[in-house]
Amino acid sequence: MNKNKSIMKTAGTVLTVITVLALAVISVAFSSYSFSGNQLGTLKILLIVCGASILYCFTAGEISRNFSQMDKLWSILPVAYVWIIAARGGLKLRLVIYALIVTVWGVRLTMNFARKGAYSLRFWTGVEDYRWSIVRANPVFKSGFAWALFDLFFISIYQNLLVLAICLPALACMESGAPLGAWDIAAALLALTFLALETVADEYQWRFHLGKKKLLGENGKLSDLPAPYDLGFNTSGPWAYMRHPNYLGEQGIWLSLYIFTLGAGVTNLVAFNWSMVGPLLLVLLFMGSSALGESITSKKYTMYGDYANRVFKYIPLRRYRR
């Protein structure tokens, strides 16, 4: 078990190094890329929308003390961004397909978050993601000013810029006149496959926790619940084979959509171009997010460590059996 932990830790370190190096390579590619006037004009519009969202997220979060403002916009803003790009790109077929996939992704994710109570008629209210209260409890944020800085620079500014960045492959495709081909078909099929995985994973997660909540209301103690609810965490469906199938799906969708740029011929460094910066930064974000989530879960549920030792984070090579 310790050997498996060591292997996965090494793999995570290697992935981080590769990602950072790829970002460095892409930054070089960015410096040699020539944007058209239409692309620059579109980017300006996107940045205005992004700036308005940053202002809203920080202001609403600080006033309402609900710091899930960006969480609520995470599934909405990309839909707006890609349709702005598609419209200003003349509604080319590649851009429309791209936008339709993102729209389906956005509707699904918004509905999944809505059923958890995140949205309200008063948009700034609703249920806050439980992780923010745990992060706020860190001694680093004992000072209200320290938390306000974190809210401004990470929650509001960084995450808004990241959401814009993951949509940049659509902007890269904007001026391409290349016909649809194998790369585009591969991008669409992969994105839809990862979307299906994320949908199924979230549904299993929702049903598990709904069932657990109902049983806890009847029995009161986690240890008295029937298997698998007595564990406290979900090990059914895709979760039996990997610890974060929903995270794998989310990252896979945006990495797959990047492949549209290959079909559009926007490659100047083998299969890399500047627009991959967003999907790669998303991978780094989920590295941190998964580590935080696992830290919280392992403290709540004693058997989570055993589960983590038996099942890989993203690779479905082993099934969890108690």
N, C-alpha and C positions, 0 to 999 in steps of 0.2 A: 504494500500500500504506500509506504514511504517512497519507494522507488517510482511508483506512478506519479506521486505528487511532484517529485523531483523532475521527472520527464516533462510534465505539463508546465511546471514553472520555467524550465529551460525553453520549452516551445514558445511560451508567452513572451519571454525575453527576446528570443530570436525574431518573433513576429513584430515586436515593438521596434527593434533595430531596423528590420526590413522596411517597415512603414515609414519611419523617420527618414531613412535613406531615400525611399521613393519620393517623399515630399520634397527633399532637397533636389532630386533630379527634376521633378515637375516644376519647381520654382525656376530652374534654368530654362525649361521649355517655355514657361510663361513669359520670360523676358524676351523671347524671340518670336512670340506670337503677335500677329497683326490683327487687331480688332477692326471690324467695319464700323462705319458711322452708325448703322442701324443697331449693331450689337452694343456699342457704347451708349446709345440713346436708351436702349432697353435696360441695360445695366443700371443706368441712372434712375430709371423708374423703379426698378427692383430695390435699389438702395434707399430710395425715399420711403417705400413701403416698409422696408426693414427698419429704418430709422424710427418711423412712427410706432412700429411694434416694440422696439427697444424702450422708447419713452413710455408707452402704455404699460409694459410689463413691470418696469421699475416703479413707476408712480403707483399703479394699482396694487402691486405687491406690498409696497411699504405702507400704504394707507390701510388696506384691508387686512394685512398680515397673513394673507394667503399667497404663498410663493409658488403656486402652480399655474401662474398666468401663462408662462411660456409652454408649460406642459399642455395646456388647453389649445394653444395656437400651433403646436408642433405638427398636427395632422391637417391643419387648415391652410397655413401659409404656403406650403409647397404646391398645393393645388392652384392657388392664385398665381404663384410665380410661373409655373410651367404654362398656364393658359395665357398669361401676358406674353411670354416668349413665343408661344405658338401663334398667337394672333399677330404679333408684330413680325413674325417670320413668314406670314402669308398663308398660314394654316397648311403648310406642307404635310404630306401624309406621315412622314417620320415623326414630326413634331406632334401631330394629332394623336398618333398611337402612344407616344411617350406620355402626353398629357392625360390620355384616357386611363392608362395604367396607374399613374399617380393619383388620379381622381378616385379610382376604385380603392387604392391603398388608403387614401385620406378618409373616404366615407367609412370604410371598415374600422380604421383606427379610432376615428371620432366616436363612432357608435360604441366601440368597446370601452372607451374612456367614459362615455356618457352614462353607461349602465352602472358604473362605479360611483356615480353621483358627482362627477367632476364639474358638470355644467349646470347653470342656473339661469333664470331670466335676467337676474342681475349677474352679468357675465363674470365679474370679478370675485363673486362668491363661489360656493361649491366645495366639494371635498378636496382637500389638499393631499398631494402624494405623501404617503406616510414617511418617506425617506427624508424629506426636508426637515421635519421636526427632530429626527435623529441626528442629522448633520448639524443643526442649530445647537444641539446639546453639547457639541464638542467644545472643550475649554478654549479653543482658539477663537471661538465666536462669543466669548463671555461678554465682550464689549458690543453694544448695539451698533457702534460705528463700524466695527470689523465685519459684522454680518451685512450691513448696508453696502459695504464695498464688495463683498462676495456676491450679493444680490445684483449689484450694478454690473460688475465686470464678467462674472461667470454666468449667472442665470439669465440676465437680460441681454447683455451685449454679445458675449461669446456664443451662447446657444442660438440667438437670432442670426448671427453671422454664419454659424454652422448650417442652420436650416437653409439659408440662402445658398451656401456653398454646395450643398448636395444636389441642388437643382442646376448648377452651372453646366453639366454636360448637355442639357437641353439648349443652353445659350451657345455652346460650342457647335452644335448641329444646325444652328439657326440659318446660316447662309449657304449651307451645302445644297448642291443640286444633284448629288449622287442618288441614283435609284435605290429602292429597297433591295437588300440582298441577304446573304446568309448570316452576316453579322447581326442585322436587324431582327431576323427571325430568332436567332439564338438569344439575343437580348430580351425580347418579349417573352419567349418561352421560359427562360431562366427567372425573370422577374415574376412571372405569374406562378411559377413553381414555388418560389420563396414566399410569395404572398399567400399561397394556399397553406404552406407550412405554418406561417405565423398565425393565420386564421384558425387552423385546427388546434395549435398549441394554446392560443388564448382561450378557445372554447373549452378545452379540457381543464385549463387552470380555473376558469370562471365556475364551471360546474363543480369542481372539487371543493373550492372554497365556499361556494354556496351550500353544498351538502354538509361540509364541516361546521359551518355556522349554525345550520338547522339542528344538527346533532348535538352541538355544544349547548344549544338552548334547551334541549331535552335532557341531557345528561350532566352537563356542567363541567366535566373534567376531560381533558384530552386523552388521558390514559385509559379512560373507560369507553372510548369510542371504538367501533369495529375497524378492522384494517380496510383500507390503507389510511383512514382518517386519523388514526391514533398517532401517526408519524408527525402530523401537523403541516407537512408540506406535500406537494403533489408529486406522485411518481407514476401517473397513468398517462396513456397515449404517448406522444413524442417525449414526454418527460421521463419515461422509463428508459429511454436510450441516450438522452443528453440533458444536461442541466439547464441549458438556456436555448431551447428550440425557437422561442419567440425572438430572442436577440439575434440568433443566426438568420432567421427569416428577414428581420429588419435590415441588417447589414447586407445580406445577399440581394435584396431588392435594389438598393441604391448602387451597389457594385455592378449588378446586371444592367441597370439602366445606362451606366457609363459605356457599356459595349456599343450602344447606339452611335457613339462618336467614332468608333472604328468603321461602322458602316457608312458614316458620313465622310470618312476620309480625313478626320482631324487628328492624324497621328504624325508627330515629327520626331519621336524618340521610341522607335519600335512600336509597342502597344500603349505607350504612355503619352498623355498630353496634359496641359495645365488644368483641365477641368476635373481631373481625378483627385484633386486636393480635398474636395468636400467628402466624397466617400471614404477616403483614407482617414480623415480626421474623425469621421463617424466611427470607424473601427477603433480608434484610440479612445473615444468617449465611452464606447461599450466595454472596453477593457476595464476602465475605472468603475463604470456603473455595475458591472457584473461582480467585481471584487467587493464593492460596497454592499450589494444585495446579499452576497454569500456570507459576508461578515455578520450582517444583521440576522440572517436566517440561522446560521450555526449557533449563535448565542441564544436564540429562541427555542431551537429544537435539537435535542441531544443526538438524534440519529442522523442529522444532516451530514456530519463529518464522514460517517460510514458511506452514505450515498455519494458524497463527493469523491471518495476514494474509489468507488466502484464504477462510476459513470463519468465519461469525459464531458467537458463543457459543451463542445459543439460536434464532436465526431461520434456518430451513432454505431460504434463497434461493439458495445457491450450493453446488456440489458440489466437493469437493477432487479435483483431478487433478494429478499430478506432471508 
